[in-house]
Amino acid sequence: MSIMEIDKVIKQQRFKNEFQKAIINLFYTSNHFRDMHSNVFKRFDIQGQHYNVLRILKGKHPQPVSPGYIKEVILDKGADLTRLVDKLVKMGMVYRNICPDNKRKIHLNLTSEGIEKLTEISDSLEYHYDKYHKLSNEDYTTLSHLLDKMRG
C-alpha cells in the first residue's frame, strides 16, 4: 500500500508546525470524502444533509421524529432544515404529520420509498467505502478518539 503524504499531495514542504499540517490534512481528507459522497448523492438528486436527515429518521424508525431533534443531532448545524425536509417530502421519502397531542408539533417519518432509497444510497456508499477500508478497527477507534480529543 503506497501512502501519499499530505506534503507531497499538496506540494508544500514546510508547515508552521505539526498542528497546521494536521489541520490541512484534515481539511484535505474531509474534502476528499465529501467529493466522493457528493458523486454518489448526485445520482440520487440529494445532498449530504438530506442523507443525514434520512439516516436520523431511520435511526428512530418507526417512531416519529421532531424537527427539533433533527436540529440537535444533524452533522451540519448550519443546514436549513425546513428546506431539506421540504425536498424529502416532495421526493416522497418523508412524510410530515401534525402531532395529534400537540397541534403545534410536527412529526416526521420515513416513507417506504424513503427506506428503499436510503438502502440504495447506503449500499452505493458501502461499495465506495470498501476501497478506503485500509486501517484496522483499532486504528479507526484511535482515529475517532483523536478527533474527539482534538475538538476538545
JOQUI-V912655 format. One record per residue. N is the residue number from 1. RES is the residue in one letter. SS is DSSP state (~ for helix, > for strand, _ for the rest). PHI is phi in whole degrees, -180 to 180 (999 if undefined). OMEGA is omega in whole degrees, -180 to 180 (999 if undefined). Layout:
BEGIN
n = (N | N)
res = (RES | RES)
ss = (SS | SS)
phi = (PHI | PHI)
omega = (OMEGA | OMEGA)
END
This chain:
BEGIN
n = (1 | 2 | 3 | 4 | 5 | 6 | 7 | 8 | 9 | 10 | 11 | 12 | 13 | 14 | 15 | 16 | 17 | 18 | 19 | 20 | 21 | 22 | 23 | 24 | 25 | 26 | 27 | 28 | 29 | 30 | 31 | 32 | 33 | 34 | 35 | 36 | 37 | 38 | 39 | 40 | 41 | 42 | 43 | 44 | 45 | 46 | 47 | 48 | 49 | 50 | 51 | 52 | 53 | 54 | 55 | 56 | 57 | 58 | 59 | 60 | 61 | 62 | 63 | 64 | 65 | 66 | 67 | 68 | 69 | 70 | 71 | 72 | 73 | 74 | 75 | 76 | 77 | 78 | 79 | 80 | 81 | 82 | 83 | 84 | 85 | 86 | 87 | 88 | 89 | 90 | 91 | 92 | 93 | 94 | 95 | 96 | 97 | 98 | 99 | 100 | 101 | 102 | 103 | 104 | 105 | 106 | 107 | 108 | 109 | 110 | 111 | 112 | 113 | 114 | 115 | 116 | 117 | 118 | 119 | 120 | 121 | 122 | 123 | 124 | 125 | 126 | 127 | 128 | 129 | 130 | 131 | 132 | 133 | 134 | 135 | 136 | 137 | 138 | 139 | 140 | 141 | 142 | 143 | 144 | 145 | 146 | 147 | 148 | 149 | 150 | 151 | 152)
res = (M | S | I | M | E | I | D | K | V | I | K | Q | Q | R | F | K | N | E | F | Q | K | A | I | I | N | L | F | Y | T | S | N | H | F | R | D | M | H | S | N | V | F | K | R | F | D | I | Q | G | Q | H | Y | N | V | L | R | I | L | K | G | K | H | P | Q | P | V | S | P | G | Y | I | K | E | V | I | L | D | K | G | A | D | L | T | R | L | V | D | K | L | V | K | M | G | M | V | Y | R | N | I | C | P | D | N | K | R | K | I | H | L | N | L | T | S | E | G | I | E | K | L | T | E | I | S | D | S | L | E | Y | H | Y | D | K | Y | H | K | L | S | N | E | D | Y | T | T | L | S | H | L | L | D | K | M | R | G)
ss = (_ | _ | _ | _ | _ | ~ | ~ | ~ | ~ | _ | _ | _ | _ | _ | _ | _ | _ | ~ | ~ | ~ | ~ | ~ | ~ | ~ | ~ | ~ | ~ | ~ | ~ | ~ | ~ | ~ | ~ | ~ | ~ | ~ | ~ | ~ | ~ | ~ | ~ | ~ | ~ | _ | _ | _ | _ | ~ | ~ | ~ | ~ | ~ | ~ | ~ | ~ | ~ | ~ | ~ | ~ | ~ | _ | _ | _ | _ | > | _ | ~ | ~ | ~ | ~ | ~ | ~ | ~ | _ | _ | _ | _ | _ | _ | _ | ~ | ~ | ~ | ~ | ~ | ~ | ~ | ~ | ~ | ~ | _ | _ | _ | > | > | > | > | > | _ | _ | _ | _ | _ | _ | _ | > | > | > | > | > | _ | ~ | ~ | ~ | ~ | ~ | ~ | ~ | ~ | ~ | ~ | ~ | ~ | ~ | ~ | ~ | ~ | ~ | ~ | ~ | ~ | ~ | _ | _ | _ | _ | ~ | ~ | ~ | ~ | ~ | ~ | ~ | ~ | ~ | ~ | ~ | ~ | ~ | ~ | ~ | _)
phi = (999 | -91 | -104 | -99 | -72 | -56 | -64 | -78 | -62 | -99 | 55 | -125 | -88 | -124 | -124 | -58 | -165 | -68 | -62 | -60 | -62 | -66 | -64 | -62 | -63 | -62 | -62 | -61 | -66 | -60 | -64 | -60 | -72 | -58 | -65 | -63 | -63 | -58 | -63 | -71 | -62 | -57 | -64 | -105 | 58 | -132 | -116 | -57 | -66 | -63 | -61 | -61 | -62 | -60 | -65 | -63 | -63 | -64 | -63 | -106 | -56 | -92 | -67 | -74 | -125 | -88 | -57 | -61 | -64 | -60 | -59 | -65 | -109 | -63 | -69 | -99 | -66 | -90 | -68 | -84 | -61 | -59 | -63 | -62 | -67 | -56 | -66 | -66 | -66 | -61 | -80 | 82 | -93 | -135 | -122 | -117 | -128 | -85 | -62 | -66 | -86 | -144 | -63 | -89 | -103 | -106 | -113 | -118 | -139 | -77 | -88 | -63 | -65 | -64 | -63 | -63 | -67 | -62 | -63 | -60 | -64 | -62 | -63 | -65 | -66 | -58 | -57 | -73 | -62 | -54 | -77 | -102 | -78 | -111 | -109 | -80 | -58 | -63 | -64 | -66 | -63 | -63 | -59 | -62 | -63 | -64 | -67 | -60 | -65 | -65 | -71 | 98)
omega = (-180 | -180 | 177 | -177 | -173 | -179 | 178 | -179 | -177 | 177 | 177 | -174 | -178 | 175 | 179 | 179 | -178 | 176 | 180 | 179 | 180 | 180 | 178 | 178 | 179 | 177 | -179 | -179 | 177 | 179 | 178 | -180 | 175 | -179 | 178 | 179 | -179 | 178 | 178 | -177 | -179 | 179 | -178 | 179 | 176 | 175 | -180 | -180 | 177 | 179 | 179 | 178 | 179 | 179 | 178 | 179 | 179 | 180 | 180 | -176 | 10 | 179 | 175 | -179 | 178 | 175 | 178 | 178 | 180 | -180 | 179 | -169 | -178 | -177 | -179 | -175 | 180 | -177 | 176 | -172 | -180 | 180 | 180 | -179 | 179 | -180 | -180 | 176 | -180 | 180 | 179 | -179 | -177 | 170 | -175 | 179 | 172 | 180 | -179 | -178 | -177 | -173 | 179 | -176 | 180 | 174 | 177 | 177 | 172 | 171 | 177 | 176 | 178 | 178 | 180 | -179 | 178 | 177 | 178 | -179 | -179 | 178 | 179 | 177 | 179 | 178 | 179 | -179 | -178 | -179 | 178 | -177 | -172 | -178 | 176 | 176 | 178 | 178 | 179 | 177 | 179 | 179 | -180 | 178 | 180 | 178 | 175 | -178 | -180 | 179 | 176 | 999)
END
